[in-house]
Amino acid sequence: MSNTLELAKQLISRRSLTPADDGCLDILGARLAPLGFNLEKIRCGQVDNLWARRGKTSPLLCFAGHTDVVPTGPVDKWNSDPFTPTVRDGMLYGRGAADMKGSIAAFVAALERFVAEHPQHCGSIALLLTSDEEGVAVDGTVRVVEALQQRGEMLDYCIVGEPTCVAKLGDTIKNGRRGSLSGVLTVKGVQGHIAYPHLVKNPIHLAAPAIAELAATEWDKGNEYFPPTSWQISNIHGGTGATNVVPGTVEILFNFRHSTASTTETLKTKVHAILDKHGLEYDLQWEMSGKPYLTARGDMVDAVAAAIKQVTGLDTELSTSGGTSDGRFIADICPQVIELGPLNATIHKLNECVSVADLDALSEIYYLTLVKLLAKQ
């Protein structure tokens, strides 16, 4: 059994349902301390975080990940217990195998090999691990980043172990993510009997032209790495449930997934301008859950792409698709953030799994990236 597989199985056996860590960080700390890592536990609320660093100089390369997992769903629908790691036909099954205990195991195995072979490497290496990524993500990575900011501790490179690959290991890395900006729009009218339309103001009718314009608006054209910004309604609610009452308000929930071609403020300004143009009486509450970030081609992307090519023979594709990740927080203190992990086909599903061969290959990719960025020439 490889070091990567052995550690992945140990982690999967822990029932670390978000935001619980269930001892995963202790397992990892026991592997990192002998390598010369200084371990700093940062507990916030019910969340366990770990900042582990080896070295005091720059450049600083950080591996980031989460030990928490999503609920299993009906256990009787799994082919084996989700917290009993099981290898069948070359695949490792268990909750978190792909998202993302397999990546964390590959991180640590790569670090063990790299430190053994390059004990006097350049710069520093760190791990940023949390148990609050799959949940509300308010006491996890963001809190560690805040603590690092307060003491002026910046990163030069960061690899987040999110499962990024589509068909083959190494076919895709994420070099950025779109931002997420949500709004709760309440359009006001006048409630009344539906048989007396002259005595009411139907907020649904009033809002409809504005909704049509918002849906048809081109917010930006995107750029080399991002598609155009998208505005989507997720929920509309209005009415009392009766067929003969015009509602007094209609509530519309919407979300922007936006590129770096737009800012939060420009999007807000455009929305308010459209609503005001249509003469609506409204209330609008905003929530920004993630800023967009982008890592252009450079040292980090080139090193990871070269490592993937060396291990798999593939020319990797850069992508900014998908939802948010903790990379959105890390980008505040790190100019070069990418995500690379195993295939994402089974994440959050029943019978989540990862290829055993891919785990070892992923660890090799991480190791070669360390060599390219930190080994003394």
Disulfide bonds with the S-S distance in Angstrom:
none
